[in-house]
Amino acid sequence: MDSAGAEITVLEKAIFVQGLREGMQVDAPFVVDAADLKEKRNGGKYIQLTISDHTGRGSCKVWGTPDHIGQIEAFYRAIVVGEVYRIQGYAKVYNGTCEVNVNDEIADLLAPLPRDGFDPSLFTYAPVDCDGVKRRLGSMVAKIEDPGIQSLVLEVIDNTPGFLDAPAAKRHHHAYIGGGAAALLRHSAGVDPSRFAHILHILMSHHGPHGEVQPRTPEAWTVHFADNAGAFLRGTCDDVEGLAPGEGRQGARTGKAVYRF
């Protein structure tokens, strides 16, 4: 029931990004991570969506029908990125990637599903054991020899809301540049200013060439490469999960072809 007493219908989700196959009829909720208005070769418009659930991210092209000519831009403007929508269409492989194509049911994109109309856990990517991460993190902190830095790290872990539970990013690798740095700055008392400046530089530059701050020290480059490698390997492990020996597919999380020997 909602606040007005009306019954809310929970939309079943039996189709996931990682399970999309050629010719499959699709009718399921997905998060819309990105939306772009594109131009067809004949001059018409279509909408390119990035959709996701807890198994990964995929592509969705919204074409509409001849009845929707001239309305595609209005549908595009109605889409709210980050919300969950009912996606109805069919799956088709294009350039090695299985995409969802939407024609008749374009009207589903005029409004997202109500927040109590789906199970949020179906859209939350959580591949790690959080309790295990906490234990390993505590063990690593105990090995920090500099008392000031150890105290700084403990303060951030203990007093930053959501530090151990929140995802590192909504879409890509981190939510915003400087978010972690702001948390560090609030607890920097007692740390040598030069060492703190280096820690801050490492944090701010770990996006590497794709970030606003470029790595300038060996330590900063080390963290950048380790961070990227860890994220990509995590995605690759997820993409090969469930494959039998000799099977391959286009990875939903990495966007790369994967194979299990």
C-alpha angles and dihedrals in degrees: 000000000000126000090277093052096253116140115249118218112219110217111229117234113208098145122070134186094249091053098053112128136178112282095011117146107231127208112152143108119268135173113249104225097174139003128196131179109229135187124235122223089254091055098259125123134247135173123243112205132187107211130186148178134173092294097057146280130302145174128260127184118202111204104159119198133280086272089064097055107133093018100077093091091053091052089049093052090051094059116103111205113227095031128110118249135183107248118199122180142082135289121242132173113237123175090347095308125105107229134182116238121202123199120143097022097057090122089074086076094063091084135015122238116270112264092245092049095083142032107261092206089069089067100041116099107212112155097156136079101246094197090051091050090052092051094048091046091052090051091051093049090052089060095057105113099195106085093206095052092043090053090047093052093047091050092052094047094046100039107031108096112239094003094136098031110036120088118252090239143001095225114359132011104309134014099231139346112263098016093117091039091058090054091049092048092058091059102036098112112122096026121113105258093230094050091045090052089053092049089050091049091051091051095045095046102043091106085070117196091357096058134080092244117054122214112255104175134059089244092053092050090047092055092046094052093043091049093051094044093050093050094047094046090049089054093047092052090051092048095054093045110118095017117129120222109286094024127116139174144166106283115242094206102037099030087225131116110263132190138186118219 
